[in-house]
Amino acid sequence: MLLMLDKHRPNWPSLSIHESSPSVGGASARLRSACSQYVASQYFADVPSGSTHQGWRCEDLEALSFGDASVDHGALPPPIVVQLMALVDAGTLSDPVSARAIRTLTSARSDVVRDWLIGIVSRKSTLLRRLTLAEPTLPVVSALHVLTKVYADDPVSAKVMEVARSVRQEARWQVRESGLSMERTT
């Protein structure tokens, strides 16, 4: 991530940067030390966005409480989108990290991202000769969430949305986020 910031946003230390669910070390530590307007947050389902809970600013990534000019909300540069997709595809990230990476792509609306998300969520059953959903791992559930949030009215994702509506309320498709962790409810 830092290599991409250095390459595509070299002025990042002077920007207002929000990081959701930061780590203690690594890139998060560098962001904290180099960026004077760095804001870290966690998500707590029962805590309003913008308030403080257990020493953390609470932010819901789908309803940020920052003012429009207070944090750089620019679209992710395409190389960062490609890198996130490659990291998830490589399978080397843990499921919670992959799920967070996928949810980051909510702001990267494009046909390529949509098609990639559909590929994560769906399977073509040759036996049943119809579209089915993949097993609901955290990354798959997150991909379905982004598809539903960003591409619900996109005609290309219509078939997946139709199948998703039939299973979305099942417990195995629900994800609970709480502070530093993300887990399936079942």
Secondary structure, DSSP 4 states (H G I P E B T S, - for coil): -HHHHHHH-TTGGGSEEEEES--SSHHHHHHHHH-TEEEEEEEETTS-TTSEETTEEE--TTS--S-TTTS--PPPPHHHHHHHHHHHHHT-S-HHHHHHHHHHGGG---HHHHHHHHHHHEEEETTTTEEEEPP--HHHHHHHHHHHHHSTT-GGGHHHHHHHHHHTTSGGG-EEEEETEEEE--
